[in-house]
Amino acid sequence: MKKLLSSLLVIAAAGSSAWANAAPFTLTSPDFSSGKLLPAAAGGKPGNDPACHGQNISPLLAWQNAPANTKSFALIIQDPQGKNGLGVTHLVAYGIPATTQHFERTALSNGKGFVKGSEAYVGPCPPPTLDLHYYTFTLIATDLPTTALPAGLLREELLHRLEGHALASAGMVAGYQAKTAQ
């Protein structure tokens, strides 16, 4: 009995040690640090909206340590302060193959490497006020095959379809502020 108990304790200790040492699922970018500002070029292109003063260049994003049984990823970029607090979705992408570990600069702007949801990458264009808007980048590892979902899903539709299929998430938050008139 003592030998069995000792063996079980060794196995339990080894298992919890392996779990405690597992590297976390992370999302990073060489273009910005979480909690810092997005580069100006990531902002939306000038047009009818004076708040847009960027080049709509999506930032380089990289991730590592996704769960072992990941089959695809989904990526959502959102400004929860946009539209006076109602929120603005800046990207809905999914069907990203599990073998993908990064998006090069402009890939999200050009719609490469994923199934486009209702929104392709649209750079930030917050109102020209003094308040700073924050943009959440959420990468979701899923157990769904890359072809499981149809194109054109809204953010809410995607989240509903991912229920029971989301394995883990990684995220970053970045600020962006419109140029103010001088």
N, C-alpha and C positions, 0 to 999 in steps of 0.2 A: 504494500500500500504506500509506504514511504517513497519507494522508487517511482511508482506511478505519479504520485503527487509532485515529486521533484521534476519529473519529465514534463508534466503539464505546466508547471511554473516556468520552466526553461522555454517551452514552446510559446507560452503566453508572452513572456518577456521579449522573445525574438520577434513575435508578430507585432506587438505594440511598438517596439523599437523601429521596425521597418516602416510602420505607418507614420510614426512621428518624424522619421527622416525623409519621407516622401517630399519631393520638391513641389511647391505650389504651382498651380496653373496661373501663368502670368501673361499680361499684355503690356508691351513696351513700345516706345518709339524713339528713334534718335532725333526726331524733329521737335519733340517737346517732352517735358517731364510731367507726370501727373501732378495736378495742383498748380501748374505754371501756365503761361500763355501759349496759345497756338501761334505758329508763325503767320505773319500778315498775309502771305501768299495763299494760305488755306482758306481765306475768306472768299465769299462769293464775288463774282465778277461784277464790275460796275454796269449799270443798265438803267432801268427806270427807278430803281431804289437807291437813293443817295447813301444809304448805310453800307452798301456793298463797295468795297474798295480793295478786294483781293484778286487773286488769279484763279480761284476755284481749284487749287492743286491739293488733292487729298494727301494727308501725311503718310509717310511710311509707317506701317504697323507690323509688329512681329510678336509671336507668342511661342510659348514652350510649356512642356509638361502637361499636355491635355490628358484626360483620363484614357486608360489603355483601350477601352472599347468604343472610342469616339469614331463615328463614321462620317460626320460632317459638322460644320460650324455655321453659326448665324452671327451677323454683326449688325448692331443698331447704334446709330449716333443720334442723340437727341439733345435739344435745348429745352429743359423744363421751364425756363423763364419766358420763352418766346410766346408771342401772341398774348401778351399781358398775363402770363401764368398758365395759359392753356397748353403750352408746349408746342414745339416745332420739331418734327422728325427730319433729320438731315441725311439719313441713309437707312434703308432696309435691305439687307443682303443675306442670302442663305444659300444652301446647297454648296457651300465651300468645302472642297474635298478635305478629308482628314489628313492627307499628305501635305497640304498647304501649311506653311508655318509663317508666312508673311505676305503682305501686300506692298509692292513697290510704290513709291510716290506716283501719283496720278492714276494708279490702277483702279481705285474706287471711283474716281471722276470719270474714267473711261469705261466703266462697267465690265472690267475684265476679271475672270476667275470666280464668278459667282452668279447665282440666279438673282436677277433684279426684282426686288419687291416693288412696292408702290413708289418708292423714292430711290433714285440714284443719288450719288453724293452731290450735295449742294452745300457749298461753303457758308460759314456764318455771315449773317447780315443783320446784327442787332441794331436797334434804333440808335441814332446818334445822340445818346445821352451819356451821362457820366457813369451809369451803372455797368458793371461787368457781367456778361452772361457766361454761364458755365455749360460746357458741352460734355455729355457722358458718352463714352465709348464702351459698349458692352459686347463682349465676345462670348458666345454660348456654345459649348461643346454638346453635341447631340448624338443619339444612337440611330438617327434616321439616315438612310442612304441619300446621296446627293440629289437624286431624282424624285424624292418622295413628295415634294411640295411643288405646287404650280407657281409660275411666275406671277407677279403683280399683287402679292399679298400686302395688305396694310399692316402696320406694326402690331395692332391689336389682334388681327387674324393670325399673324405669325406666332405671337406669344401664346395664343389659345392652342394652336396646333402643336406647339412644343411642349405643352403640359404632358408630363409623364415620359418625355423623351429628352429633357434637359439633364445633362450629367454634371456639369460644372460651369461656372462663369468666371471670366477675368475682366477687369475693367480699368479705365483711366478716366480722369476728369481734367479738362483743360478750359481755361478762360479765354475770352475773346472780347475785345471792346472796339466799337466803331470809332472811326476818327471823328472828332468833333470840329465844328466850324471854328476857325480861329479869328 
